[in-house]
Amino acid sequence: MAYLELDRVAKQFGAQTVVDDFSLSVGKGEFISFLGPSGCGKTTTLQMIAGFLDPTRGAIRLEGKDLTAIHPAKRGLGIVFQSYALFPHMTAAENVAFGLEMRNVPRAERAERVRAALAMVGLAGYEDRHPRRMSGGQQQRVALARALVIKPSVLLLDEPLSNLDAKLREEMQIELRQIQRTIGTTTILVTHDQNEAMSLSDRIVVMSQGKIEQIGTPQETYEKPASAFVSQFLGKTNDFAGTIDRTVSPTQLVAGSWRAPAPAGLGGPVTVSVRPERIGFGDTGLSAKIITRIFQGNHWLFQCDSECGPAIVIRQNDGIAQPAEGDAVRLTWRPEDMSVRARTGA
Amino acid sequence: MSAAAEERSARAPWALTAPALMLFVGVLLIPLAMTVMLSFHDWGQYKGIEPVFILKNWHEIATDPYYAEMFWRTFRIAILTTLLTALLGAPEAYILNRMSGRWKSFFLLVILGPLLISVVARTLGWALLFGGNNGLVNKLLISLGAIRSPIPFMFTETGMVIALAHVMMPFMVLSVWAALQRLDPQIENAAMSLGAGPVTIIRRIIMPQIMPGVLSGAIIVFSLSASAFATPAIIGGRRLKVAATLAYDEFLNTLNWPLGAAVATLLLVALVLIVVGSNALIERRYAEVFR
């Protein structure tokens, strides 16, 4: 049974619909990411779960109980804010202890739990520091400890890593994942960073303009994007214009001089999407010319000019000689590596 | 860098600040020093001011309980005015800060508006409303039978505190408002998500963070109220004098300039000590919030 359930949730501000028809069920202990560009409604959805906003329509249930009927202060959710929102006049330990104080946890137990929470996020010994004397990464850890110490039913993370520099962000991602695995708290992360969403989550909810584009595991959303938006938003992709040729038998999918047996159920103009790392150089296929070749250590990045428009190709640096700039090549890929969608507006 | 260039760059800040510095010395420091010196001069009804060095004026202020009463009244009024503006101004700023855009700017204008009107005009307004039997409010309440005799307002300390608090309110609201702007916009949500109710949020989270704003507002209000002249002069008149009106009267009515100078100097020194002292205390106490 679903632990946390959002049932056709919608939010309107005046005439503007920010979130529409959002349905999702989250299993206990699951790590879910809401991924999308800014303004896609992901933070609004999070705030509705937190209770800072009321949904216009739909229901949010936690273990079968209506969550929207409960005051935000009584929901027992742990929230880490983008700005951390630490209490600057309190020390790290006082910040973490605040939620326990509100729950009337006895002093001795409180001290022990605060110590344990700070130790868990690697801040043992920082109890008496004030937030403004801590680095961004440390503040972030205090915020995480403050949210986790109350043993929340759900942990909500609102772009928690976006204010950290790249290296620190990667470290925190690994740590966040480990902590979440260890304590098993159901977690929802809001992010616009696809790498973050992919490396942390069990499932990703890709959102655009207030609507869910796709819900799936990181692999599913990357390999089998449900829409053009998803394939564009999650990593780089090549879109080639192709057509289904029904005049021959069996019907064929044709993109330039690349052809393959057509997938069932489609006809007319289509878009063929292929990830750059799935394209190889072969003897037959889409003819193209290499414009630039960039060496990036573990891989080569080729920018090509093909018959169907610009294309990017990524090849592993596996020691095999690669074509040079200006070479004429043929681009080829296995039919199972592409996704084909009907082309609209063509 | 060559020695000459180094010397030039060392001199540049002095050269650039020289005009302002000279103005500062000319219109503030010199008159101030002259006032202090004046307070040590002698004065007689018929002989006028004698430029000698005596402690007569200071001795008179120190021994005559009339002056002690005057200074206590001044500071009592200033403290009560400060408390009143803090009690009303801090919540006012908080409510203002929570309003939505259009109303916020409208009410901010309403609060700042009085600053554009002369203090004298504003205080005379109070006199028109409450001044004796002819005051509008008093007339109305008496004719309605709500009161028998006019509400005592003119020539009372209460009246002076109310009128001063009205004049000083914008300074407190602005000061608290500035402190509120530094608050993390999510801070209340953060406290709420941890289980805090509205009262706890204000008491434990908001109050400690805007306290420096309240206190710096209090310093401004206190020093302006203690040295205020127009409001006490109109509400208190000759009957209820404070230090500023006392100094004025010594200068312009009794013509005893040296005594007036001594009163003014004492007021200045007392204010500077109080303001500098409390400022140092606040900065030490709230070092973490100020950072």
Interface residues (C-beta under 8 A of the other chain):
Chain A: A50 F52 P72 A73 K74 R75 G76 L77 G78 I79 F81 Q82 S83 Y84 A85 L86 F87 P88 H89 F98 G99 M102 R103 H130 R132 R133 R146 A147 I150
Chain B: D184 P185 Q186 I187 N189 A190 A191 M192 S193 L194 G195 A196 G197 T200 R204 I205 P208 Q209 Y286 E288 V289 R291
